[in-house]
Structure formats: C-alpha cells, structure tokens
Amino acid sequence: MVSIKILDSSENRIKVLFTNVDRAYANSIRRFAINAVPVMAIDDVVVHDNTSVLYDEILAHRLGLIPLITVDGYVLPEECSCKIDLGCSKCRVLLVLDAIATDDTKTVYSGDLKNADDPLIKPKLDNIPIVKLAPSQKVKLEAYARLGTGKDHAKWQSSSVSTLTDTDNDNELILTIESSGALPPDQIILQSMKILNDKLKAVVNSIKETN
C-alpha cells in the first residue's frame, strides 16, 4: 500500500517517508523541488545613484541572491499577457532601496529593501548585508522581482537541499527538503507533486490524441 508520512517538519525543513512509491516518481519530486517550483527573485535593477565601493553589477548580483517570500497570485513572465520586458503587476513587483550614510559608516541590509507594490513580497530575512557605506556615500535603486525556476538560475531555486535516501526497508524512501526561504518546505513538496502530475497528464493526453 502506498503511503506518505511526515517524519519531521520545521519552518525551513521537512522530512517525508515514502512507502511503496516508485523511486523514479520520488526522485522526480526531488528534482522538481530544486529546479521547477517557481519563486520570486530580483532580476532587473535600475540604479539611480551609487557612490558605494561596489559596482552596480555587483550590487545587482547581491540583490538577486536575497530570498524573497513568495505568495500566490503572480504568473511567470513567459505566461503573462503583458509581453513587456519589465513586466506588469501580474508578473513582477517593485522593491526600492534608498540608503545614505551621514556622519558614520552604515551597513545596508536586506531589511532596507521596501516593496512599493506588494508588502507581502519581501526579503525572508532582514539582516542580510548588501553593502557598507562610508560617510556621505549613498545607494538609490529600483529592483524588479519576478517568478522564475531553478533551471534558469540558482537564485530561483526554491530549495537549498533536496535529497532522497534509502532506509533499511527496500520499499521505503526518505525525501528531505530544506527551503531557500521563499516558500515553506511543505508547499515545495506539494507544488513539486502537482508539476509532476500535470506533466504525466499531458503525456497521457498526448498519447490519447495520437490513437
């Protein structure tokens, strides 16, 4: 009998026991947890002012690697009807950063990023360092975040760890997922299962159409 049992669960990690589940099916869920579940990440950055020691490109790279909390209601850019490079309210959100050091050195953190469109989409952690400013230095920019998947870039990986291990019983497998911070780990597994099932349905329908 097929069964799925949660062995351990926390805010960022989940461990699931699969019993009598084909290894290929379980491994597909593991792979999709890394490269197919869409999450938000900063992809385009417009720098208005940057007198820090970091080049604009390095700032943009650092911003892209900050995990953003992802919520429902957005679509992948390639599936959006707007067909605009920077996207629209259905496929992207705008975050702004406006920081200046006055008399003392100032460290700019992820918590200084403010969402101008949707307050629900924000950095998972507020204490990720972005840049250190010397007195009188400043950074002012617009950062556009959109959905993406890990197969396109590591910044869109929904999980930082996704492993499938054996137990002492031949018919049991343990799937361990650690979230990157964008989505809860249980949601990553559920979405991975849905993606896999949708792909299997598409194959079945394609076979039926050829017969």
C-alpha positions as CSV (number, residue, x, y, z in Angstrom):
1,M,0.0,0.0,0.0
2,V,1.3,3.4,-0.9
3,S,1.7,5.8,1.9
4,I,3.4,9.2,2.6
5,K,4.3,10.2,6.2
6,I,5.9,13.3,7.5
7,L,8.7,12.3,9.8
8,D,9.9,15.8,10.8
9,S,8.8,19.3,10.0
10,S,10.0,22.8,10.8
11,E,9.8,26.3,9.3
12,N,12.6,25.6,6.8
13,R,13.0,21.8,6.7
14,I,10.7,18.8,6.1
15,K,11.5,15.0,6.0
16,V,8.9,12.7,4.4
17,L,8.8,8.9,4.3
18,F,7.5,7.4,1.1
19,T,6.4,3.7,1.3
20,N,5.8,1.6,-1.8
21,V,6.4,4.6,-4.1
22,D,8.4,4.1,-7.2
23,R,11.9,5.6,-6.9
24,A,11.6,7.3,-10.3
25,Y,8.5,9.1,-9.1
26,A,10.0,10.1,-5.8
27,N,13.2,11.3,-7.5
28,S,11.2,13.4,-9.9
29,I,9.6,15.2,-6.9
30,R,13.1,15.7,-5.5
31,R,14.4,17.2,-8.8
32,F,11.4,19.5,-9.3
33,A,11.8,20.8,-5.7
34,I,15.2,22.2,-6.9
35,N,14.5,23.3,-10.5
36,A,10.8,23.6,-11.3
37,V,8.9,25.2,-8.4
38,P,8.6,29.0,-9.2
39,V,9.7,31.5,-6.6
40,M,10.3,35.3,-6.6
41,A,13.8,36.8,-7.0
42,I,15.1,40.2,-8.1
43,D,16.0,40.0,-11.8
44,D,16.3,43.6,-13.0
45,V,17.9,46.5,-11.2
46,V,17.8,50.2,-12.2
47,V,20.5,52.1,-10.3
48,H,19.8,55.8,-9.9
49,D,22.7,56.7,-7.6
50,N,25.6,54.6,-6.3
51,T,28.6,56.1,-4.7
52,S,29.5,53.0,-2.7
53,V,32.6,50.9,-3.2
54,L,30.6,48.2,-5.1
55,Y,30.0,48.4,-8.9
56,D,26.4,48.4,-10.0
57,E,26.6,44.9,-11.4
58,I,27.8,43.5,-8.0
59,L,25.0,45.2,-6.2
60,A,22.5,43.7,-8.6
61,H,24.0,40.3,-8.2
62,R,23.8,40.5,-4.4
63,L,20.2,41.7,-4.5
64,G,19.3,38.8,-6.8
65,L,20.5,36.2,-4.2
66,I,18.4,37.6,-1.4
67,P,15.5,35.1,-0.8
68,L,12.1,36.8,-1.2
69,I,8.9,35.5,0.4
70,T,6.7,34.2,-2.5
71,V,2.9,34.4,-2.5
72,D,0.2,33.2,-4.8
73,G,-1.3,35.5,-7.5
74,Y,1.6,36.0,-9.8
75,V,2.4,34.3,-13.1
76,L,5.7,33.5,-14.8
77,P,6.7,36.3,-17.3
78,E,6.6,34.0,-20.2
79,E,2.9,33.1,-19.4
80,C,1.9,36.7,-18.8
81,S,-0.3,38.5,-21.3
82,C,1.6,41.8,-20.9
83,K,4.6,40.8,-23.0
84,I,6.6,43.7,-21.6
85,D,10.3,43.3,-20.7
86,L,9.9,44.8,-17.1
87,G,6.6,43.1,-16.7
88,C,3.3,44.3,-15.2
89,S,1.5,44.0,-11.8
90,K,0.6,40.4,-12.7
91,C,4.1,39.1,-13.2
92,R,6.5,41.4,-11.3
93,V,6.9,43.6,-8.2
94,L,9.0,46.6,-7.5
95,L,11.2,47.0,-4.5
96,V,13.2,50.2,-3.8
97,L,16.4,50.9,-1.9
98,D,17.3,54.4,-0.8
99,A,20.1,54.5,1.8
100,I,22.7,57.1,2.8
101,A,25.4,57.2,5.4
102,T,25.6,60.6,7.1
103,D,28.4,61.0,9.7
104,D,29.1,57.4,10.4
105,T,29.7,54.2,8.5
106,K,26.4,52.5,7.6
107,T,25.7,48.9,6.7
108,V,22.8,48.4,4.3
109,Y,20.7,45.3,5.0
110,S,18.1,43.3,3.1
111,G,15.5,44.8,5.5
112,D,16.2,48.2,3.9
113,L,14.5,47.0,0.7
114,K,11.0,48.3,0.7
115,N,8.3,46.9,-1.6
116,A,6.5,49.6,-3.5
117,D,3.8,47.2,-4.9
118,D,3.1,44.3,-2.6
119,P,4.2,44.3,1.0
120,L,3.8,40.6,1.3
121,I,6.7,40.0,-1.0
122,K,9.8,41.0,1.0
123,P,13.2,39.5,2.0
124,K,12.8,36.4,4.1
125,L,15.5,37.8,6.5
126,D,16.1,41.5,7.3
127,N,19.8,41.0,8.4
128,I,21.4,40.0,5.1
129,P,24.2,42.6,4.4
130,I,24.1,44.2,1.0
131,V,26.8,46.9,1.1
132,K,28.7,49.0,3.7
133,L,28.6,52.8,3.1
134,A,31.2,55.2,4.2
135,P,30.1,58.7,5.4
136,S,28.4,60.6,2.6
137,Q,28.1,57.6,0.4
138,K,24.6,56.5,-0.8
139,V,22.7,54.0,-2.9
140,K,19.4,54.6,-4.6
141,L,17.9,52.0,-6.9
142,E,14.8,50.2,-8.1
143,A,14.7,46.4,-8.0
144,Y,12.2,44.4,-10.0
145,A,11.4,40.9,-8.8
146,R,9.7,38.2,-10.9
147,L,8.9,34.5,-10.7
148,G,11.5,32.0,-12.1
149,T,12.7,28.5,-11.7
150,G,16.0,26.9,-10.6
151,K,16.6,25.5,-14.1
152,D,17.1,29.1,-15.3
153,H,19.3,30.4,-12.4
154,A,20.2,29.3,-8.9
155,K,18.6,32.4,-7.4
156,W,15.2,30.9,-8.3
157,Q,15.8,27.6,-6.5
158,S,13.0,27.0,-4.1
159,S,15.1,24.5,-2.0
160,S,18.7,24.7,-0.9
161,V,18.7,21.0,-0.1
162,S,16.7,18.2,-1.8
163,T,17.8,14.6,-1.1
164,L,16.4,11.2,-1.5
165,T,17.8,8.4,0.7
166,D,17.1,4.7,1.4
167,T,16.1,3.2,4.7
168,D,16.7,-0.3,6.0
169,N,13.5,-1.4,4.2
170,D,13.6,-1.8,0.4
171,N,10.2,-0.3,-0.1
172,E,10.9,2.9,1.8
173,L,12.5,6.2,0.7
174,I,13.1,9.4,2.7
175,L,12.8,12.8,0.9
176,T,14.4,15.7,2.8
177,I,13.7,19.3,1.7
178,E,15.3,22.4,3.0
179,S,13.7,25.7,1.8
180,S,15.8,28.5,0.5
181,G,13.3,30.8,2.3
182,A,10.9,31.8,-0.5
183,L,8.4,29.0,0.3
184,P,7.6,26.7,3.2
185,P,9.1,23.3,2.6
186,D,5.7,21.5,2.7
187,Q,4.5,23.8,-0.1
188,I,7.6,23.0,-2.1
189,I,6.8,19.3,-2.0
190,L,3.1,19.8,-2.8
191,Q,3.9,22.0,-5.8
192,S,6.5,19.5,-7.0
193,M,3.9,16.8,-6.9
194,K,1.5,19.0,-8.8
195,I,4.0,19.8,-11.5
196,L,4.9,16.1,-11.9
197,N,1.2,15.1,-12.1
198,D,0.5,17.8,-14.7
199,K,3.4,16.6,-16.8
200,L,2.2,13.0,-16.6
201,K,-1.4,14.0,-17.5
202,A,0.0,15.9,-20.5
203,V,1.8,12.8,-21.7
204,V,-1.3,10.6,-21.3
205,N,-3.4,13.2,-23.2
206,S,-0.8,13.3,-26.0
207,I,-0.8,9.6,-26.3
208,K,-4.7,9.5,-26.5
209,E,-4.7,12.1,-29.2
210,T,-2.4,10.1,-31.4
211,N,-4.5,7.0,-31.1
